[in-house]
Amino acid sequence: MHEFSLAKEIISQVGRIIPVNDLPQIQTIKIHVGEFSNVMPDSLLFAFNSLIEGTILNNVRLELEIVALKVKCNICQQVHPIQTNSFVCPNCNSRELQLFSGSELFIESILMKDN
Ligand SMILES: [Zn+2]
């Protein structure tokens, strides 16, 4: 289950961005998860919550924003949302598509407690 390694990666990235002394001040970590990134949001949340339990990050909330799968057509240059099972341009029926968004997984922001 690769959600555990992803959750570990998120936690270690946060550790690189935020100074150790400020880690207890983190309230929420927002991440963008592409629809096409093969991540099960529930599993990722579960993995994250089990990994932070009893650590300095205990009680940090992980917020996931799901980014829709979109492709850009090389023929008509349009960007369209698309279903994973039909990789065809809805505008011109071309199959020459490139991924525009939907495969990403990154930390979008880290919110600190205000005090
Ligand atoms: Zn097209």
Boltz pocket constraint, residues with backbone or C-beta under 6 A from the ligand:
constraints:
  - pocket:
      binder: B
      contacts: [[A, 73], [A, 74], [A, 75], [A, 76], [A, 77], [A, 78], [A, 89], [A, 90], [A, 91], [A, 92], [A, 93], [A, 94]]
      max_distance: 6.0
